[in-house]
Amino acid sequence: MFSFGITSALMKKMLHLVLLLLTLVTPNCGYSYQIKPGEEYSGDDDGSGLTSLYIGGIIPYTGKSWAGGKGCLPAAQMALEDVNNRTDILPGYELKMIWNDSACNPGLGTNVFYNLLYNEPIKIIVLTGCSSVSTPVAEAAKMWNLVVMAFGASSPALSNRDRFPTFFRTHPSATLHNPTRIKLCQEWGWKKIAVIQETQEVFTSTIEDLEKAVKAADMEIVIRQSFLSEPDSAVLNLQDQDARIIVGVFYEDMARKVFCEAYKLGLYWPKVIWFLIGWYPDNWYMVEDKDVNCTAEELKEALEGHFTTEGMMLKPDDTPSISGMTSSRFEERMATKIDNPAETSGYPESPLAYDAIWAVALALNKTMNKLAPFGIQLENYTYGNEEIANEIYMALNSSNFPGLSGTVAFSATGDRLAWTQIEQMVDGEYKKIGYYDFANDNLTLEREKIVWSDAYEGKPPPDGVRTEEELQLISKKIYIPVCILAGLSICFAVVCITFNICFQHTGYIQCSQPHINNFIAVGCIIALFCVILLGLDGQYVHEHQFSSVCHSIAWLLSIGFTLGYGSMFSKIWMVHGLVTQEKHDSDDGRKRRRKISLQEVQPWKMYIMIGIFLAVDIIFLTVWQLVDPLYRDIEEQSKKIIPEKDLEIQPQLEHCEAKKFEVWLGILYGMNGLLLIFGLFLAYETRNMTVRDLNDSRYVGMAIYNVAVLCIITAPVTIIIRSQQDAVFGFASLTIVFCCALTLVLIFVPKMLAIYRNPQGTYTKNIAGYANPSKEDEEKNKRLVAENSSIKQEIASKEERIKQLTELISQRRQSFSQHTNIHQRSPSRSRKSRNSLQLPDKLTPPTISCEDSAFVSGGFTSSSLSPYSRGHRSSCAASEEEFSETYI
């Protein structure tokens, strides 16, 4: 049972007043809404012995919106004829219909309803057409205990049982289209749609329901436009928003205006796909319309390829309906009543009108049987008889019979439960391409009949400028060769370790600290394995595994660097400690550094240093991983648009990232950077020095130069070019490979050559790496040889001068002796002679002058030269010359 709401006299009077006002303000349009004298009520029996039961028809026979009555009215009259010919349905009764035209105008339709109410005979049920008229009629009918049946109303608003408690319809609700539209969009991969609607309640409520369905399906309505009478601005806005999939809901006359504007703007197939209502006649775009300034051919071009959805109007199979008539037979009979069915408005909905009359007849028949035991007859019905109205309502609500449009049954809200028919316009004609059973979520498509443009390779067009995410991958042309180089370097490192182990018993290899060299090779192997991990991106690993790869790279690169470079650093540190700190007293009393140290090396000190470096790295990496673990981060780069394919490429680049990544990286770079710079300093300081038990220190220094310079350059460059995956990988990986390979060559190849020349590995000074003179030493030696030669020449010159002076002194002595003999003969000269004899004793030069000069000349060698000896000789020579001149 249902409640009709307020039925007080006051409420009825108010409604009467509203209806009267509508009658006064509604234009007459040239139609008479009074019953003709021949059709007036003449009692229950019209002479045939049958009691007449009247249906009040409010049919949209004319009008611009939808003149569906032209196709539906003949079908309804055919149904009345078939019902009245059945003796098992409503025996003793004849079902008749009194109708008038509503022109699909709510005011006009309400006026017709008013005339039907207040003119005899009493109408036991009201039959309506379009939604705009059904809405006010169904809302008012409850006041008169009238049940309303609609064959052409699709407004979702009519599903409100509180507002329309006595309303039923054989036409499915417009909301039935929405699940079909959503299903088709999902089938063809569309997630963005646009909406344009005429401002009518039926369409507004339909779009509101569509919005809910779109949201539930994880889709998006990119733009929603509405218009009252002129759609030009709304269509232009669709173009501005680059709408591709458009749902249009409007009446037939507005549809012509919309597609005229769409044609002018080029907003149609194949780039744009339209979804329209399916109850327009097949040739609706050919109808001459003075309000549309486009030709039928232009409209046909704009409409090409669009889809329509509509409740299934006529069963596709030929199974008979409850009347015994099949779909093909129905079409044959309709062809006799309508001159051109395909061009007649409302013809597609005609099976619904036929089934509506049968639903009413069967409900009345069921009500008659239900009331008969109580002595109540259908002709006893009045507008105030709530009991009979309730029985009619319950009979309709329980309807379930095979109709021409399929199984006729109603939901609790009075809506028709039906399949949806899908059609596509191809070359100006509608082609059925499938059905959708919403109750069972079953979509049936004849895909071979669907037409898509060759511009999209026979596939559905995109729902907009399609954005595709493209992961920027490292080129295999770079990755594979680099991996091969890294693999070869790893193999060489293994060869180096094997060589070291095999010849570690030899003296030469023992004096290079082979265990430390093995650490260097192991560090290089670990770093080279990191090269392979650096190139692992989305083409090789899943995004959930990417963070593990990030952590592995951090650990391997840090540990490899510490073992490789840290071992070399410990060696050069040891050389510096043994050589540059060891000083001795030179002959002139100054402290001088030794070039060669014979002190014994203590390897444990180097092991401790390497262990400290490793411990610091392990602690730092562990804290980093626990406090702020690395994760996969996506960097979106500038989009690339391909207009001809409606495609927008969104490049994405994978990065290892952490919340405080810059801080952790700065700490790591800071620690290793200081180690690199200090290593450079130590290598420079010890460049010309050698330790007997570290005979490869010069090659270690060269390796440190190589690693330090390349690392200091690579670190900032890779940060700058971080967004170029190929460049970053190539630069970083080649740096690692080059550093490791060159380090291995410098450390191990000289040893291999030495062992090749001296298989026993006997340690001698001739072995490469031990006390080899540097370029500076060679230049210094040449300079000393030249200086020695110059000094020898100077000494020879001085000795020649001394010889001359010696001869002169001898001559003077002889002359002096002669004078002495003469004076001895004379007493007067004896005193003078005695005085004179004292002078030579005082003037005799030191006896060591000549002997010293001779000693210097004969005993000077390049190995005994010193500033002290040169000064002594010079002073000696100067004293002798001074004496000679004074003496003379």
LINRABEL-V178688 format. One record per run of one state. SS is the DSSP state (@ for helix, = for strand, . for the rest). FROM is the first residue (numbers start at 1). LEN is the number of residues. If there is no record, write none. Layout:
# LINRABEL-V178688
{{SS FROM LEN} {SS FROM LEN}}
This chain:
# LINRABEL-V178688
{{. 1 8} {@ 9 17} {. 26 11} {@ 37 3} {. 40 5} {= 45 1} {. 46 5} {= 51 9} {. 60 9} {@ 69 16} {. 85 8} {= 93 9} {. 102 4} {@ 106 12} {. 118 5} {= 123 6} {. 129 2} {@ 131 14} {. 145 2} {= 147 4} {. 151 5} {@ 156 4} {. 160 7} {= 167 3} {. 170 5} {@ 175 13} {. 188 4} {= 192 7} {. 199 2} {@ 201 16} {. 217 3} {= 220 8} {. 228 4} {@ 232 9} {. 241 4} {= 245 5} {. 250 2} {@ 252 14} {. 266 7} {= 273 5} {. 278 6} {@ 284 3} {. 287 9} {@ 296 8} {. 304 3} {= 307 5} {. 312 15} {@ 327 11} {. 338 3} {@ 341 3} {. 344 6} {@ 350 23} {. 373 5} {@ 378 3} {. 381 5} {@ 386 12} {. 398 2} {= 400 4} {. 404 2} {= 406 5} {. 411 5} {= 416 1} {. 417 3} {= 420 7} {. 427 2} {= 429 9} {. 438 4} {= 442 4} {. 446 1} {@ 447 3} {. 450 4} {@ 454 3} {. 457 9} {= 466 6} {. 472 4} {@ 476 27} {. 503 4} {@ 507 4} {. 511 3} {@ 514 21} {. 535 8} {@ 543 38} {. 581 2} {= 583 3} {. 586 5} {= 591 3} {. 594 2} {= 596 2} {. 598 5} {@ 603 25} {. 628 3} {= 631 6} {. 637 3} {= 640 3} {@ 643 3} {. 646 1} {= 647 11} {. 658 3} {@ 661 25} {. 686 4} {= 690 2} {. 692 2} {= 694 1} {. 695 2} {@ 697 24} {. 721 4} {@ 725 33} {. 758 17} {@ 775 50} {. 825 2} {@ 827 17} {. 844 4} {@ 848 12} {. 860 2} {@ 862 3} {. 865 2} {@ 867 21} {. 888 1}}
